[in-house]
């Protein structure tokens, strides 16, 4: 995710607790969605779509932080 911001992500992960929280939540959702899609865990298609929307919102928030920090 955001390879062009790899260095900035590393920096923010050590200095910005809010960024770390969002980043961790995004990764947790990503893994949960993968598990659900692989049928390791059970969920309805609607539940999976809702999780994907939540993940996308987190990604948007992360991107906004990265854009602001790189300006």
N, C-alpha and C positions, 0 to 999 in steps of 0.2 A: 504494500500500500504506500503510495506516494514516494517512489524511489528517488525522485528529484529532491526530496526533503530529508533524506536519510540522516545526514549529519545534524540537521536541526531537530529532528525527532529525538535523536540520542541526547542532544543537549536539553530539550524540554523534559525528557523523561527523568532527568536528574534535578531539574529546577522548578518545574511547574506541577504542583500536586493535582490541580484540576485536569490538566492535560493527561497525566498518568491515569487518573480515574477514568476518563473517557476512553483512553487507549485500551485499558484493561477490560472495560465493559464491552468495547467493540470486539476484542479478541475472544472474550467469553461467548458472546452471541454468535460469532463466526463459528466457533467450535460446536456450539449447541445446534446450530442450523445444519452443519455437516453431519452430526450424529443423527439428527432427525431425518435428513434426506437419505442417509444410509440405512435407515430403519433400525438403528441401534437403540433409539428412543422412539416412543410413539407420540404422534401429534397429528392433528388434522391439517389438510393443506392450508386452511385459513389461518391456523395458528402459526404455521411456518411463514406464511406471507406477512403476518403481523411482526414476527421477529425480524424478518428481512427489512421491513420498513423502519423498525427501531434501529437496526444496524446502520441503515443508510442515513438516518438522522444523526447518529453518532459520528459517522464518517464526515458528514457535512460540517459538524461542529469542530472536528479535528482539523479539517481543511481550513476553516475560517481562522483558527488559532495559528496554524502554520503560515497562512498568507499574511496575517497581521505581524507575526514575529519576524518574518523575512523582509518586511518593508523597511 
